[in-house]
Amino acid sequence: MTRSRAQDPNVCGVTAAIAVIEGKWKTSLLWLLESGPHRPGELRRRLPGLSEKVLTQALREMEEDGLVHREVHDVLPPKTVYSLTGFGRDLAEALDPLAEWGHRRLDRLRERGAAS
């Protein structure tokens, strides 16, 4: 889905919600930021395989969508910290039941594999 389609007021609410979390890294970033503010380098260390370019793009989109707050401290070297906004925390809470369902699904898959 394109980001512009996600802003169409005539789409389903679930579609609009998924548009702001789609992609490989956004749900992981939400999960990490739930524990508190993080610097970009910390986020990259916690998510092996995430490139600086993709991290920057994802955080910019999440900031544009109102999910994260970017705070730049005026020090040398510059220090940038990202944290969830209230809107981002609301989304994280809304995703909790989906995460629980996902864990139950993984448990079922493990049980099937053990039974084989």
C-alpha positions in Angstrom: 0.0 0.0 0.0 1.3 3.5 -0.7 1.5 6.0 2.1 -0.8 8.3 0.2 -3.5 5.6 0.1 -3.2 5.2 3.8 -4.3 8.8 4.2 -7.4 8.3 2.1 -10.4 8.8 4.5 -12.4 6.2 2.5 -10.2 3.2 3.4 -10.9 0.7 6.1 -9.5 1.7 9.6 -7.4 -1.5 9.8 -5.9 -0.6 6.4 -5.0 2.9 7.6 -3.4 1.4 10.8 -1.4 -1.2 9.0 -0.1 1.4 6.6 1.8 3.1 9.5 3.4 -0.1 10.7 4.0 -2.0 7.5 7.6 -2.8 6.6 10.1 -5.0 8.2 11.3 -2.8 11.1 8.5 -0.5 12.3 6.9 -3.0 14.7 10.3 -3.8 16.2 11.1 -0.1 16.6 7.7 0.4 18.3 8.5 -2.5 20.6 11.9 -1.1 21.5 10.7 2.4 22.0 8.0 1.2 24.4 10.8 0.7 27.0 11.8 4.3 26.8 13.8 6.8 24.7 16.7 5.5 22.5 19.4 6.9 20.4 19.6 5.7 16.8 22.9 3.8 17.5 21.2 1.9 20.3 18.3 1.0 18.0 20.7 -0.3 15.3 22.6 -2.4 17.9 19.4 -4.0 19.2 18.2 -4.8 15.6 21.0 -6.5 13.7 20.6 -6.2 10.0 18.9 -2.8 10.2 20.9 -0.4 8.1 21.4 3.3 9.1 19.5 4.4 5.9 16.5 2.2 6.5 16.4 3.2 10.2 16.5 6.8 9.3 13.7 6.4 6.8 11.5 4.3 9.2 12.0 6.8 12.0 11.2 9.8 9.7 8.0 8.1 8.5 7.0 7.2 12.1 7.7 10.8 13.1 5.6 12.1 10.2 2.8 9.7 11.3 2.9 11.1 14.9 4.2 7.9 16.5 7.7 9.0 17.6 9.2 12.2 18.9 12.7 13.2 17.8 14.6 15.3 20.2 18.0 16.8 19.2 20.3 18.0 22.0 22.5 20.9 21.2 25.8 19.3 22.1 29.0 18.2 20.3 28.7 15.7 18.8 25.0 16.2 18.2 22.8 13.8 20.3 19.4 12.7 18.9 16.9 10.7 21.0 13.7 9.1 19.8 10.7 8.3 22.0 7.1 7.3 21.5 4.5 9.9 21.5 1.1 9.4 23.3 -0.3 8.4 19.9 2.6 5.9 19.4 1.9 4.4 22.9 -1.8 4.1 21.9 -0.8 2.1 18.8 1.6 -0.1 20.8 -1.3 -0.8 23.3 -3.6 -1.6 20.4 -1.1 -4.0 19.0 -0.8 -6.0 22.2 -3.7 -8.3 21.5 -2.4 -9.0 18.0 1.0 -9.8 19.5 -0.6 -12.2 22.0 -2.5 -13.9 19.1 0.8 -14.2 17.2 2.5 -15.9 20.1 -0.4 -18.4 20.4 0.0 -19.1 16.7 3.7 -19.7 17.1 2.9 -22.1 20.0 0.5 -24.0 17.8 3.1 -24.3 15.0 5.7 -25.6 17.5 3.1 -28.1 18.8 2.4 -29.3 15.3 6.1 -29.7 14.6 6.7 -31.6 17.7 3.8 -34.0 16.9 5.2 -34.8 13.4 
